[in-house]
Amino acid sequence: MGGDSYSTTAAKRLRTLRVEHLTPPTRPSSSTRRATQVHPAEPINLDALDYIEAAAHEIVAHTYTAVPTAGPAPRTPEALYAWAEQATAHLSAEQQQVRDALTLRQSLEHSLHAGDAAPVVAMVRFESCPTCRCWGLMWSRADWVVLCANRRCHDTVGLPSRWSLQQIAERHVARVAALQRTAT
Ligand SMILES: [Zn+2]
């Protein structure tokens, strides 16, 4: 159940990123011109294109590493998540959690690349600090890392404890999986 929502959400967000940030605003076949065009036509976002290719490659590589006999990967990037989930559905719960954490991290990154930090902020709020266990984790929009707001929680040089999105996604997936185990 949980795995399904990770992959469905990731696919939805990737589609949003692809459609809204990669579709050329002016199509050659279109003869209609908007008289009140506020923004100049933006070129295709090459950074977003590179990003999507890298994300797709990562999920494909992860799936073939886990299941070398997995069938051919779909060509549409957002279809990769359902494919990966299906191909790895027979693996152990731990291995499926690894896949879910990767899917969740990518899902959150899709939103970030689309300019929406809200899903990351929402997830971070529900996870306690891995070091001090406080509820003061914050998303740093500038550095794309998760920071602990507790002043007594810092590294050896006095900087706030920090975690990658991947680390917090792993923590989130493990916590939700444990909740689901006790609920059934
Ligand atoms: Zn802390």
Boltz pocket constraint, residues with backbone or C-beta under 6 A from the ligand:
constraints:
  - pocket:
      binder: B
      contacts: [[A, 129], [A, 130], [A, 131], [A, 132], [A, 133], [A, 134], [A, 148], [A, 149], [A, 150], [A, 153], [A, 161]]
      max_distance: 6.0
